[in-house]
């Protein structure tokens, strides 16, 4: 745990706009007086709640300075054993993939494209295998219905609280140039993460997004350090790993995307560095695989502690818009993955985990759109199976980059992936009328194979339509 | 909305043209001859337009006819004429006046026209020994005949005989002119690859000048990583962005065709370089379009039956400065991807919504004067407005890109 001394706390306070507002208020309170004692200031501060504000600010600084430990064990024991099973399954998949690549080398005509360790469908299928657990006294408030595909007894936030939290997005209007300029100046001057979060929740001008992200992750004066780290990783890429081949194959889909094909080489470079980066294991917020070492196995887990999966390239792609410097793109990707996207691949009861997000979506759709929920079940096309791709990959490939980065803004803004719940619900509501007419899975596939344009604000609007 | 059965004729069997005509309920002209005159709307080749306007043919367009080129469009769209007109226009302007009006000419790389300016070229060539030059036939398209030059001896390709640096004139094998420009060897790269921009501009009148700019376009990407390595100087997949060339690369993808939308590009520039840099880039691009059109305003034969949709090719360097490469009178309407088809279908649709609103041939200049936006087109410049309104229009034109 990193302890800050008083000087460091003061430095951090001084980087916050709120601190200077408080100071200004105190000065104004004593403008006429010539002699001011510490007791006077304390009394004044208590009388107009400045003391509370200052205490909260300092607490926040101290809290943020504490290094977050990687979550290794879940509070629910069966999820820990499930994680082990999941890791075992992935090792088996790895063997199969390795065999396939060997076969392809020997036979050029064999072009099996399923060369990945797992995808989102595999992950959802695994989550579905969890057995219903006995309800624990702690979790009696959790209600689960048998018609949902995830019958897991884990603590869940109420779906209404998530809907309420993001309702402010419905009121967002187009901002005037003057307001946008004000926000720009705020981003330039602000350093405290809670203030940056507030900005990210409302509106981030395109030209200042990279700066906001860098400041939020405390990278804004770290360019040389980041560059040196990246260059070191690039050198390590000269030693080929088996996983490099999988990353190259993964990049093919991105290379066909009209918005991301130009960044194909950069994305691959970032990922090759990523799987060699030793610092990820200590920075990632949640352990993805159980870290079992297979005896005499040809392959071990990458040094990151988890397997690369299908479409991992997608997470890097939108960040390529933010900077011309690859080491910056890499640093941002690494931070986003370690803080947020890792939860989309974690067997966990954490509120950001894929399990919790899926259960929230099922809960909202089954209660607010029961007709749709039931209809999809009847035609063999469960709600979660329909949106799992969009959920796990944050709509990358479904929305244009500006909308994706708005999602990233909201993720930072609330330090949470819950915005994905809102967007998935909105997505289903948007296509509800067409889905209700679908008679089978082919019809459903037809609906989504047509040229469509999904937008952030539009899906938010749909999420709140009954 | 479309209630008149106009007759159309097209020299191009392009779906984006024909589908547009059919969607409007127009009927194909039944006369099969090239010189047939029984049409209201004609999407013609530049050669047929020249024939139509040739006084020797004795043909005059009637009030119910509209055609897609101005008679002497080549003043703008032939590379050598474009250079000549821009140089002439620059000489004619009073420097103080044109800078006050916001014109600048700093978008054309140093260029010489062969064979006439060969000796001037040689002088400049020797002053800049490490400079690469790009040689292009003046009147060809799709990257044909283009090569990069670092040694005078390479000009043997176009002269047919040995060329040495002490020669004062150059005899060309073919009768065509060539333009030789300083190669912009520091292009803006995205993902390490060179690209240029294709933008669409519609001129509905030259006197007074009225210019519309389309909000969609694309970047055309090379398939190979850019390099200034001399060993790769003849690798056209590194240097030439023409789709006609890049489609033969092993790395060519039919899914995106190497085309990157202008929306994506603008988002990238704004996000990676900042809003101010983006605004300046857009202003500079608008300057290129307006200056080039103003440079031929006096020489183009204006005709109320004519309009022209140009394809502007612009290259950005690594300082985000745009450079004019060329202007196409007949930008390709071939579609290589579904996104491309959608763009060009809407483009042609919007063109006809502007030039023939409601299929009505009556004088629409007055009615349209207050309309600044139709479909994806926005008015960039309307000389018929007074100066104050033109300034407002210019400020608003940046919002096309928002």
Interface residues (C-beta under 8 A of the other chain):
Chain A: X184 X205 X206 X207 X208 X209 X210 X255 X256 X257 X258 X259 X261 X262 X263 X264 X265 X266 X320 X321 X322 X323 X324 X400 X401 X402 X405 X451
Chain B: X190 X191 X192 X193 X195 X221 X225 X253 X255 X256 X259 X260 X261 X263 X264 X267 X268 X270 X271 X272 X273 X274 X275 X276 X278 X337 X338 X339 X342
